[in-house]
Amino acid sequence: MKAARLLAPGQVQVVEEPMPELGPGDSLVRVGAVGLCGSDLHWFGQGAIGDAVLSRPLVLGHEFGGTVESGPLRGRRVAVDPAQPCGTCPRCREGNANLCPHVRFAGHGSTDGGLGEYIAWPNELLFPVPDSFSSSTIALLEPFGVALHAWDLGHVPLGGAVAVVGCGPIGLMVVQVAKATGAAAVVGVEPLPHRRSAATDCGATVVVSPQDLKAAQAVGAGAGSGLKGGQEPRGGRELKDSVDVAFEVAGTDEAVEEAMELVRPGGRVVLVGIPDDDRTSFPAALARRKGLTIAMARRMKDAYPRAIDLVARGVVKIEPLVSHTFTLAEAPGAFELAARREGLKTVVQVGPA
């Protein structure tokens, strides 16, 4: 079979591989499509993510699904949960398997991911999907699961106002979840024009660039009273301190500070983005003065059943977020384009659509 391996930072090569060997309780999955995630781009750009460093050529890709070729679900199309927790540690036993310190994760460390024609994966981590789902839709269920977990961490009050700072694919999914759950207002902050446009299409009620946000806040002095449904901001007074919960989905210190500026005193900030240098900083006085609660999102948590249901019912639309599709042979170019932040979601079509 063929697979795309990361040999070194910036070097992805398509190579011939032996078929994967199945362990006890594994199924053989023929991979359909693989979405390229921001964490994949950390591996591609830096050869590392956090404290994990590339130690051998690695098959990336953790946003994927496919068709089961052997196993209990043979013939079914499935989404693949990329995380294999140990199941026995205190975190797993308390219901926080996403925090398992012994987890094996597809396309991370020593565990090869989905950018190959076939993969062996545990049966219990395969989730059947409706026949109507395209392979790209299946691939995007994993980042949608991350968005759902981030939303859960936000504890958004019913009818509250939210901000999403960073309107890439996961940020745009958070925007859609906010609208679907009845948020009074959704503020999107994004530097790239095409992503600001996408945020509007996904239902954001107010969309600004970071530069516009800074200019507006420089004009308006003092704290605002919060955005209400249908209310449009006219300056810094209405944007600053205007939301109940802010989701930072960009991975930069600037985005974290913008989220903290937007959220009201006593509000909550959920950090979803992954910084390039594995460090996050923010003005302590700002966070302390507002008495903010800061939550850190770690991947997703038992999100696939809900994600599949919400997409099947049309509550959230993830397929339109796919802007570029490449073949497996074109995987090196797919990484280069995604690293330039062109479009929205880049997908590598490995097998049948």
SULJOCOR-V225501 format. One record per backbone hydrogen bond with DSSP energy under -1.0 kcal/mol. CO is the residue of the C=O (numbers start at 0). NH is the residue of the N-H. Records with the same first field share a line. If there is no record, write none. Layout:
CO: NH, NH
//
This chain:
0: 16
1: 116
2: 14
4: 12
5: 57
7: 10
10: 6, 7
12: 4
14: 2
22: 25
24: 122
26: 120
27: 68, 69
28: 118
29: 66
31: 349, 350
33: 347
36: 40
37: 41
38: 42
39: 43
40: 44
41: 45
42: 46
43: 9
46: 53
48: 51
51: 48
57: 5
58: 112
59: 114
60: 113
62: 34
63: 79
64: 31
65: 77
66: 29
67: 74
69: 27
70: 73
72: 75
75: 67
76: 128
77: 65
78: 126
81: 105
83: 103
88: 92
89: 93
90: 95
91: 94
95: 98
96: 99
99: 102
103: 83
104: 107
107: 110
110: 106, 107
113: 115
114: 3
116: 30
118: 28
120: 26
121: 124
122: 125
124: 80
126: 78
129: 132
133: 137
134: 138
135: 139
137: 140
139: 143
140: 144
141: 145
142: 146
143: 147
144: 148
145: 149
146: 150
147: 151
148: 152
149: 153
156: 159
159: 183
160: 243, 244
161: 186
162: 246
163: 188
164: 248
167: 171
168: 172
169: 173
170: 174
171: 175
172: 176
173: 177
174: 178
175: 179
176: 180
177: 182
178: 181
184: 161
185: 204, 205
186: 163
187: 207
188: 165
191: 195
192: 196
193: 197
194: 198
195: 199
196: 200
197: 201
198: 203
199: 202
205: 187
207: 189
208: 212
209: 213
210: 214
211: 215
212: 216
213: 217
214: 218
215: 219, 235
227: 230
234: 238
235: 239
238: 241
239: 223
241: 226
242: 263
243: 267
244: 162
245: 269
246: 164
247: 271, 272
251: 255
252: 256
253: 257
254: 258
255: 259
256: 260
257: 261
258: 262
260: 240
261: 241, 242
263: 266
266: 292
267: 245
268: 294
269: 247
270: 296
274: 277
282: 286
283: 287
284: 288
285: 289
286: 291
289: 265
292: 268
294: 270
302: 306
303: 307
304: 308
305: 309
306: 310
307: 311
308: 312
309: 314, 315
310: 313
317: 320
318: 321
320: 344
323: 346
325: 348
327: 330
329: 333
330: 334
331: 335
332: 336
333: 337
334: 338
336: 341
337: 340
344: 322, 323
345: 35
346: 325
347: 33
352: 134
//
